[in-house]
Amino acid sequence: MSFRWWSGHSTDCGSRRKVNEDALLSLPERGIWVVADGMGGHSRGDRASAMVVEALTDIPECRNIDDLVAAARAKLQLANKDVMAESQSLGEGRIMGSTVAMLLIHDNDCACLWAGDSRVYRLRNGVLKPLTKDHSVVQQMVDAGEIKPSQARGHPASNRITRAVGARERLAIDEVRSTLRDGDTFLLCSDGLIAEVEEEEIAALLEGADSQETAQELMDLTLLRGARDNVTLQIVQVEETTGVQLHNADKTAINYTFRKRLVQGVRTLAN
């Protein structure tokens, strides 16, 4: 079994920020996608996320997913060292760092690497599943039973992360792996998307047939909701190369109708 894939992406400063501190890397020909969300304010957050992306740009060709993951991890450690060094050069009390969420695909296998609260989702058979788990104060509160998952979104501490590139001498990177299936759709995003759009809406829009068009629809919806933060997202669609259609014919009428209405609403408001 073999697969092919294609992707689309979108990034925006949002309605309240003057600088886009997000960065992205899209290398579909090499099976590499990255979203990074910088922290540290003007001239620092955007620099940190750019350094993360730059470090991952020159990952060498790899023979398998194990080698690809190992190469990505090594590059992230170098980026961590460089971001920390530059942060320290700014003087005491000056903070600079970045989240990172990364999707790697090689042959039939994929892996997600991440640090911080940028996310990777997978839509499979109409079900949206987060493949990453936020490194954040709010997630710790959920895990400890202090708040319900439904209370996490919009919580006053929602922007406080517990892990980032450049925050400590050694970067702790979480990882999940899986085997590809025909019709898998992946979403990488910064937290600016999650703050404005419900997962049910994301799932409905990801049923779209064109990754770039769907990326723009998600961005349009986020901007219409106010886009209080920078927003960056990437969509990766996977198809088995046996002539099977990318999207299964057994989608429920409810999902199709919901998406149709949502897209029509976004386009009407945008116009």
TORKOL-4160 file (C-alpha; in steps of 0.2 Angstrom, whole numbers, padded with zeros to 4 digits, m for minus):
271
<pt num="1" X="0000" Y="0000" Z="0000"/>
<pt num="2" X="0007" Y="0017" Z="m0005"/>
<pt num="3" X="0000" Y="0035" Z="m0002"/>
<pt num="4" X="0001" Y="0052" Z="m0010"/>
<pt num="5" X="m0003" Y="0068" Z="m0001"/>
<pt num="6" X="m0005" Y="0087" Z="m0004"/>
<pt num="7" X="m0008" Y="0102" Z="0007"/>
<pt num="8" X="m0014" Y="0120" Z="0009"/>
<pt num="9" X="m0010" Y="0133" Z="0022"/>
<pt num="10" X="m0015" Y="0150" Z="0028"/>
<pt num="11" X="m0008" Y="0163" Z="0041"/>
<pt num="12" X="m0014" Y="0179" Z="0047"/>
<pt num="13" X="m0009" Y="0193" Z="0060"/>
<pt num="14" X="m0027" Y="0193" Z="0066"/>
<pt num="15" X="m0038" Y="0208" Z="0070"/>
<pt num="16" X="m0029" Y="0214" Z="0086"/>
<pt num="17" X="m0010" Y="0210" Z="0084"/>
<pt num="18" X="0002" Y="0221" Z="0073"/>
<pt num="19" X="0015" Y="0208" Z="0071"/>
<pt num="20" X="0012" Y="0190" Z="0066"/>
<pt num="21" X="0023" Y="0180" Z="0078"/>
<pt num="22" X="0018" Y="0163" Z="0070"/>
<pt num="23" X="0028" Y="0154" Z="0056"/>
<pt num="24" X="0025" Y="0139" Z="0046"/>
<pt num="25" X="0035" Y="0127" Z="0035"/>
<pt num="26" X="0027" Y="0117" Z="0021"/>
<pt num="27" X="0038" Y="0104" Z="0012"/>
<pt num="28" X="0025" Y="0091" Z="0005"/>
<pt num="29" X="0038" Y="0084" Z="m0007"/>
<pt num="30" X="0048" Y="0078" Z="0009"/>
<pt num="31" X="0033" Y="0075" Z="0020"/>
<pt num="32" X="0037" Y="0089" Z="0032"/>
<pt num="33" X="0025" Y="0102" Z="0039"/>
<pt num="34" X="0027" Y="0114" Z="0054"/>
<pt num="35" X="0018" Y="0127" Z="0064"/>
<pt num="36" X="0027" Y="0138" Z="0076"/>
<pt num="37" X="0020" Y="0151" Z="0088"/>
<pt num="38" X="0032" Y="0163" Z="0094"/>
<pt num="39" X="0032" Y="0172" Z="0111"/>
<pt num="40" X="0041" Y="0187" Z="0118"/>
<pt num="41" X="0033" Y="0201" Z="0109"/>
<pt num="42" X="0038" Y="0212" Z="0094"/>
<pt num="43" X="0055" Y="0207" Z="0086"/>
<pt num="44" X="0057" Y="0192" Z="0098"/>
<pt num="45" X="0042" Y="0181" Z="0096"/>
<pt num="46" X="0042" Y="0182" Z="0077"/>
<pt num="47" X="0061" Y="0179" Z="0077"/>
<pt num="48" X="0060" Y="0164" Z="0088"/>
<pt num="49" X="0047" Y="0155" Z="0077"/>
<pt num="50" X="0057" Y="0160" Z="0062"/>
<pt num="51" X="0072" Y="0152" Z="0070"/>
<pt num="52" X="0062" Y="0136" Z="0073"/>
<pt num="53" X="0056" Y="0135" Z="0055"/>
<pt num="54" X="0074" Y="0139" Z="0048"/>
<pt num="55" X="0082" Y="0125" Z="0058"/>
<pt num="56" X="0069" Y="0112" Z="0051"/>
<pt num="57" X="0071" Y="0118" Z="0033"/>
<pt num="58" X="0087" Y="0108" Z="0029"/>
<pt num="59" X="0082" Y="0091" Z="0037"/>
<pt num="60" X="0091" Y="0078" Z="0025"/>
<pt num="61" X="0083" Y="0065" Z="0015"/>
<pt num="62" X="0079" Y="0050" Z="0026"/>
<pt num="63" X="0076" Y="0031" Z="0023"/>
<pt num="64" X="0062" Y="0029" Z="0035"/>
<pt num="65" X="0051" Y="0037" Z="0048"/>
<pt num="66" X="0063" Y="0033" Z="0062"/>
<pt num="67" X="0077" Y="0042" Z="0053"/>
<pt num="68" X="0066" Y="0057" Z="0049"/>
<pt num="69" X="0060" Y="0058" Z="0067"/>
<pt num="70" X="0078" Y="0057" Z="0073"/>
<pt num="71" X="0083" Y="0071" Z="0061"/>
<pt num="72" X="0069" Y="0082" Z="0066"/>
<pt num="73" X="0072" Y="0080" Z="0085"/>
<pt num="74" X="0091" Y="0084" Z="0082"/>
<pt num="75" X="0086" Y="0100" Z="0073"/>
<pt num="76" X="0074" Y="0105" Z="0086"/>
<pt num="77" X="0087" Y="0103" Z="0099"/>
<pt num="78" X="0099" Y="0115" Z="0089"/>
<pt num="79" X="0085" Y="0127" Z="0087"/>
<pt num="80" X="0082" Y="0127" Z="0106"/>
<pt num="81" X="0100" Y="0130" Z="0109"/>
<pt num="82" X="0100" Y="0145" Z="0097"/>
<pt num="83" X="0084" Y="0153" Z="0103"/>
<pt num="84" X="0090" Y="0152" Z="0121"/>
<pt num="85" X="0106" Y="0159" Z="0117"/>
<pt num="86" X="0098" Y="0174" Z="0108"/>
<pt num="87" X="0086" Y="0176" Z="0122"/>
<pt num="88" X="0100" Y="0177" Z="0135"/>
<pt num="89" X="0109" Y="0190" Z="0124"/>
<pt num="90" X="0094" Y="0202" Z="0125"/>
<pt num="91" X="0097" Y="0204" Z="0144"/>
<pt num="92" X="0089" Y="0199" Z="0160"/>
<pt num="93" X="0070" Y="0197" Z="0160"/>
<pt num="94" X="0069" Y="0197" Z="0142"/>
<pt num="95" X="0059" Y="0181" Z="0136"/>
<pt num="96" X="0060" Y="0173" Z="0119"/>
<pt num="97" X="0053" Y="0156" Z="0114"/>
<pt num="98" X="0041" Y="0147" Z="0102"/>
<pt num="99" X="0029" Y="0132" Z="0102"/>
<pt num="100" X="0031" Y="0119" Z="0088"/>
<pt num="101" X="0019" Y="0107" Z="0081"/>
<pt num="102" X="0026" Y="0095" Z="0067"/>
<pt num="103" X="0019" Y="0082" Z="0056"/>
<pt num="104" X="0031" Y="0070" Z="0047"/>
<pt num="105" X="0026" Y="0057" Z="0034"/>
<pt num="106" X="0036" Y="0044" Z="0026"/>
<pt num="107" X="0029" Y="0030" Z="0015"/>
<pt num="108" X="0014" Y="0023" Z="0026"/>
<pt num="109" X="0020" Y="0030" Z="0042"/>
<pt num="110" X="0017" Y="0047" Z="0051"/>
<pt num="111" X="0023" Y="0055" Z="0067"/>
<pt num="112" X="0019" Y="0071" Z="0076"/>
<pt num="113" X="0032" Y="0080" Z="0087"/>
<pt num="114" X="0027" Y="0095" Z="0098"/>
<pt num="115" X="0031" Y="0107" Z="0112"/>
<pt num="116" X="0018" Y="0120" Z="0118"/>
<pt num="117" X="0000" Y="0122" Z="0114"/>
<pt num="118" X="0001" Y="0122" Z="0095"/>
<pt num="119" X="m0009" Y="0107" Z="0089"/>
<pt num="120" X="m0011" Y="0093" Z="0076"/>
<pt num="121" X="m0028" Y="0085" Z="0073"/>
<pt num="122" X="m0032" Y="0070" Z="0062"/>
<pt num="123" X="m0049" Y="0068" Z="0054"/>
<pt num="124" X="m0053" Y="0050" Z="0050"/>
<pt num="125" X="m0070" Y="0043" Z="0044"/>
<pt num="126" X="m0078" Y="0059" Z="0050"/>
<pt num="127" X="m0071" Y="0059" Z="0067"/>
<pt num="128" X="m0059" Y="0073" Z="0072"/>
<pt num="129" X="m0046" Y="0068" Z="0085"/>
<pt num="130" X="m0032" Y="0078" Z="0093"/>
<pt num="131" X="m0015" Y="0069" Z="0091"/>
<pt num="132" X="m0006" Y="0081" Z="0102"/>
<pt num="133" X="m0009" Y="0087" Z="0120"/>
<pt num="134" X="m0006" Y="0104" Z="0125"/>
<pt num="135" X="0009" Y="0108" Z="0136"/>
<pt num="136" X="m0001" Y="0122" Z="0146"/>
<pt num="137" X="m0006" Y="0127" Z="0163"/>
<pt num="138" X="m0025" Y="0125" Z="0158"/>
<pt num="139" X="m0021" Y="0107" Z="0152"/>
<pt num="140" X="m0013" Y="0103" Z="0169"/>
<pt num="141" X="m0028" Y="0110" Z="0178"/>
<pt num="142" X="m0039" Y="0098" Z="0167"/>
<pt num="143" X="m0028" Y="0083" Z="0170"/>
<pt num="144" X="m0029" Y="0087" Z="0189"/>
<pt num="145" X="m0048" Y="0088" Z="0189"/>
<pt num="146" X="m0048" Y="0106" Z="0194"/>
<pt num="147" X="m0058" Y="0112" Z="0179"/>
<pt num="148" X="m0068" Y="0103" Z="0166"/>
<pt num="149" X="m0062" Y="0102" Z="0148"/>
<pt num="150" X="m0077" Y="0113" Z="0143"/>
<pt num="151" X="m0070" Y="0126" Z="0154"/>
<pt num="152" X="m0052" Y="0126" Z="0147"/>
<pt num="153" X="m0057" Y="0137" Z="0131"/>
<pt num="154" X="m0057" Y="0155" Z="0136"/>
<pt num="155" X="m0049" Y="0152" Z="0153"/>
<pt num="156" X="m0039" Y="0167" Z="0160"/>
<pt num="157" X="m0023" Y="0156" Z="0160"/>
<pt num="158" X="m0026" Y="0149" Z="0142"/>
<pt num="159" X="m0011" Y="0158" Z="0135"/>
<pt num="160" X="0001" Y="0151" Z="0148"/>
<pt num="161" X="0012" Y="0137" Z="0141"/>
<pt num="162" X="0023" Y="0125" Z="0151"/>
<pt num="163" X="0035" Y="0120" Z="0137"/>
<pt num="164" X="0043" Y="0129" Z="0123"/>
<pt num="165" X="0058" Y="0130" Z="0111"/>
<pt num="166" X="0071" Y="0141" Z="0120"/>
<pt num="167" X="0063" Y="0139" Z="0137"/>
<pt num="168" X="0075" Y="0127" Z="0145"/>
<pt num="169" X="0093" Y="0120" Z="0141"/>
<pt num="170" X="0085" Y="0104" Z="0135"/>
<pt num="171" X="0069" Y="0104" Z="0125"/>
<pt num="172" X="0057" Y="0090" Z="0130"/>
<pt num="173" X="0048" Y="0084" Z="0114"/>
<pt num="174" X="0032" Y="0074" Z="0114"/>
<pt num="175" X="0029" Y="0062" Z="0100"/>
<pt num="176" X="0015" Y="0051" Z="0093"/>
<pt num="177" X="0015" Y="0039" Z="0078"/>
<pt num="178" X="0002" Y="0030" Z="0067"/>
<pt num="179" X="0000" Y="0022" Z="0051"/>
<pt num="180" X="m0009" Y="0031" Z="0037"/>
<pt num="181" X="m0026" Y="0027" Z="0030"/>
<pt num="182" X="m0034" Y="0032" Z="0014"/>
<pt num="183" X="m0044" Y="0048" Z="0017"/>
<pt num="184" X="m0034" Y="0054" Z="0032"/>
<pt num="185" X="m0034" Y="0073" Z="0034"/>
<pt num="186" X="m0022" Y="0082" Z="0046"/>
<pt num="187" X="m0023" Y="0099" Z="0053"/>
<pt num="188" X="m0009" Y="0109" Z="0061"/>
<pt num="189" X="m0013" Y="0125" Z="0069"/>
<pt num="190" X="m0008" Y="0138" Z="0082"/>
<pt num="191" X="m0020" Y="0142" Z="0097"/>
<pt num="192" X="m0027" Y="0157" Z="0088"/>
<pt num="193" X="m0038" Y="0145" Z="0078"/>
<pt num="194" X="m0044" Y="0135" Z="0093"/>
<pt num="195" X="m0049" Y="0151" Z="0102"/>
<pt num="196" X="m0062" Y="0156" Z="0089"/>
<pt num="197" X="m0068" Y="0140" Z="0081"/>
<pt num="198" X="m0076" Y="0125" Z="0088"/>
<pt num="199" X="m0069" Y="0107" Z="0085"/>
<pt num="200" X="m0086" Y="0102" Z="0077"/>
<pt num="201" X="m0085" Y="0117" Z="0065"/>
<pt num="202" X="m0067" Y="0112" Z="0061"/>
<pt num="203" X="m0072" Y="0094" Z="0058"/>
<pt num="204" X="m0086" Y="0099" Z="0046"/>
<pt num="205" X="m0074" Y="0111" Z="0036"/>
<pt num="206" X="m0061" Y="0098" Z="0035"/>
<pt num="207" X="m0073" Y="0087" Z="0024"/>
<pt num="208" X="m0069" Y="0099" Z="0010"/>
<pt num="209" X="m0061" Y="0092" Z="m0006"/>
<pt num="210" X="m0047" Y="0105" Z="m0008"/>
<pt num="211" X="m0034" Y="0108" Z="0005"/>
<pt num="212" X="m0030" Y="0126" Z="0001"/>
<pt num="213" X="m0048" Y="0131" Z="m0001"/>
<pt num="214" X="m0052" Y="0123" Z="0015"/>
<pt num="215" X="m0038" Y="0132" Z="0024"/>
<pt num="216" X="m0045" Y="0148" Z="0018"/>
<pt num="217" X="m0062" Y="0144" Z="0023"/>
<pt num="218" X="m0056" Y="0140" Z="0041"/>
<pt num="219" X="m0046" Y="0156" Z="0041"/>
<pt num="220" X="m0061" Y="0167" Z="0035"/>
<pt num="221" X="m0071" Y="0159" Z="0049"/>
<pt num="222" X="m0058" Y="0163" Z="0062"/>
<pt num="223" X="m0057" Y="0181" Z="0056"/>
<pt num="224" X="m0075" Y="0184" Z="0056"/>
<pt num="225" X="m0075" Y="0178" Z="0074"/>
<pt num="226" X="m0063" Y="0192" Z="0079"/>
<pt num="227" X="m0046" Y="0183" Z="0077"/>
<pt num="228" X="m0039" Y="0190" Z="0094"/>
<pt num="229" X="m0023" Y="0181" Z="0091"/>
<pt num="230" X="m0011" Y="0177" Z="0076"/>
<pt num="231" X="m0018" Y="0162" Z="0067"/>
<pt num="232" X="m0009" Y="0149" Z="0057"/>
<pt num="233" X="m0015" Y="0133" Z="0050"/>
<pt num="234" X="m0010" Y="0119" Z="0038"/>
<pt num="235" X="m0021" Y="0105" Z="0031"/>
<pt num="236" X="m0013" Y="0089" Z="0024"/>
<pt num="237" X="m0024" Y="0077" Z="0014"/>
<pt num="238" X="m0019" Y="0059" Z="0011"/>
<pt num="239" X="m0025" Y="0047" Z="m0002"/>
<pt num="240" X="m0020" Y="0029" Z="m0006"/>
<pt num="241" X="m0013" Y="0028" Z="m0024"/>
<pt num="242" X="m0024" Y="0014" Z="m0030"/>
<pt num="243" X="m0038" Y="0025" Z="m0037"/>
<pt num="244" X="m0048" Y="0025" Z="m0022"/>
<pt num="245" X="m0056" Y="0042" Z="m0019"/>
<pt num="246" X="m0049" Y="0053" Z="m0006"/>
<pt num="247" X="m0066" Y="0055" Z="0003"/>
<pt num="248" X="m0076" Y="0040" Z="0008"/>
<pt num="249" X="m0094" Y="0039" Z="0000"/>
<pt num="250" X="m0102" Y="0035" Z="0017"/>
<pt num="251" X="m0101" Y="0052" Z="0025"/>
<pt num="252" X="m0116" Y="0056" Z="0034"/>
<pt num="253" X="m0129" Y="0068" Z="0027"/>
<pt num="254" X="m0128" Y="0077" Z="0044"/>
<pt num="255" X="m0110" Y="0081" Z="0042"/>
<pt num="256" X="m0112" Y="0086" Z="0024"/>
<pt num="257" X="m0127" Y="0097" Z="0027"/>
<pt num="258" X="m0118" Y="0105" Z="0042"/>
<pt num="259" X="m0102" Y="0109" Z="0032"/>
<pt num="260" X="m0113" Y="0116" Z="0017"/>
<pt num="261" X="m0122" Y="0128" Z="0029"/>
<pt num="262" X="m0106" Y="0133" Z="0038"/>
<pt num="263" X="m0097" Y="0136" Z="0022"/>
<pt num="264" X="m0111" Y="0146" Z="0014"/>
<pt num="265" X="m0112" Y="0156" Z="0030"/>
<pt num="266" X="m0094" Y="0160" Z="0030"/>
<pt num="267" X="m0094" Y="0166" Z="0011"/>
<pt num="268" X="m0110" Y="0176" Z="0014"/>
<pt num="269" X="m0102" Y="0186" Z="0029"/>
<pt num="270" X="m0086" Y="0187" Z="0020"/>
<pt num="271" X="m0094" Y="0196" Z="0005"/>
